[in-house]
Amino acid sequence: SLKIRKRIEEGFGWLKTVGGLRKTKLIGRAKLSAQLLLGFSVYNLIRLGSLSGWWRGSHV
């Protein structure tokens, strides 16, 4: 369970540093939810690319 928790925390850490969620400029739950969904979608694409080999993991 600690390995799974680490993987989840890495996603949130990436969203805060790279995804721009540390200090959001959006107001409203719907807009923030959309930004979170977009950020996690990008994170998943980058992660899938790193696993399949078409994206180097050093960029993440």
C-alpha positions, 0 to 999 in steps of 0.5 A: 500500500505504501508503493501505491500511495507513493505513486498517487502522491507523485501525481499530486506533486507533479500537478503542483509543480508542473501543472500549475495547481500550487496557486490557481487563478480560477474561481469556482469548483467547476473550473478548478475541477476541469483544470485538475482533470486536464492536469491529470490527463496530461500527467497520465499521457506523459507517464504512459509515454515514459512506460512505452518508451516514446517519451524519456522519463527524465522530462517528468 
